[in-house]
Amino acid sequence: MQLVAQTLSASVGTALLFLTANNIEGFSDTNGTQKFVFTVDRLFDTFNSRTPKAFGYKQALTVVTFRKVAAFLRQAMNILMKLTDSQ
């Protein structure tokens, strides 16, 4: 699981943004992949949260913090449920 979390991390999404913005060959259309990577990274943060002292999506889930992330969770569910193979 740790390898997946490292592969689908915000830093990978940021690298894709950089490669696309700098017209690096092979990285011309990564928008869908970027959206997927950033969404999964935020999901990992949300569901792996443990401490109420953290901020944003890394804060432990409680009734109060759930209200803050509920819209994102619905959006993520819609993204993941609509995934298709590119072929």
C-alpha positions in Angstrom: 0.0 0.0 0.0 2.9 2.4 0.7 4.2 2.1 -2.8 0.8 3.0 -4.2 0.6 6.0 -1.9 4.0 7.1 -3.1 3.2 6.6 -6.8 -0.2 8.4 -6.6 1.1 11.3 -4.7 0.8 15.1 -5.1 4.5 15.2 -6.1 3.8 12.9 -9.0 0.9 15.1 -10.0 3.1 18.2 -9.8 5.7 16.5 -11.9 3.1 15.7 -14.5 2.1 19.4 -14.5 5.7 20.5 -14.9 6.3 18.0 -17.8 3.2 19.0 -19.6 3.8 22.8 -19.1 7.3 22.4 -20.5 6.2 20.4 -23.5 8.3 17.4 -22.7 7.8 14.7 -25.3 5.4 12.0 -24.2 3.6 14.3 -21.7 1.4 16.3 -24.0 -2.0 15.3 -22.6 -1.8 14.3 -18.9 -4.9 16.3 -17.6 -6.9 13.1 -16.8 -3.9 11.4 -15.2 -3.2 14.6 -13.1 -6.8 14.8 -11.9 -6.7 11.1 -11.0 -3.4 11.3 -9.1 -4.4 14.4 -7.2 -7.7 12.9 -6.3 -6.3 9.6 -5.0 -3.6 11.5 -3.1 -6.2 13.6 -1.3 -8.2 10.4 -0.6 -5.2 8.8 1.0 -4.7 11.9 3.2 -8.4 11.9 4.1 -8.7 8.2 5.0 -5.3 8.0 6.6 -5.9 10.9 9.0 -5.3 10.3 12.6 -4.6 13.5 14.5 -7.1 16.3 15.1 -4.1 18.7 15.2 -3.4 18.3 11.5 -4.8 20.7 8.9 -7.0 20.3 5.9 -7.4 16.8 4.5 -4.8 15.3 6.9 -7.0 16.2 9.9 -8.7 13.2 11.6 -12.2 12.5 10.5 -14.8 13.6 12.9 -18.4 14.7 12.4 -17.1 18.3 12.1 -14.3 17.5 9.7 -16.4 15.1 7.7 -18.7 18.0 6.8 -15.6 19.9 5.4 -14.6 17.0 3.2 -18.0 15.6 2.2 -18.2 17.5 -1.0 -14.7 16.3 -2.0 -15.6 12.7 -1.2 -18.7 13.0 -3.4 -16.6 14.5 -6.2 -14.0 11.8 -5.9 -16.6 9.1 -6.0 -18.0 10.5 -9.2 -14.5 10.6 -10.7 -13.6 7.1 -9.8 -17.0 5.6 -10.8 -16.7 7.1 -14.2 -13.2 5.8 -15.0 -12.9 4.0 -18.3 -10.1 2.4 -20.2 -8.7 4.6 -22.9 -8.9 1.9 -25.6 
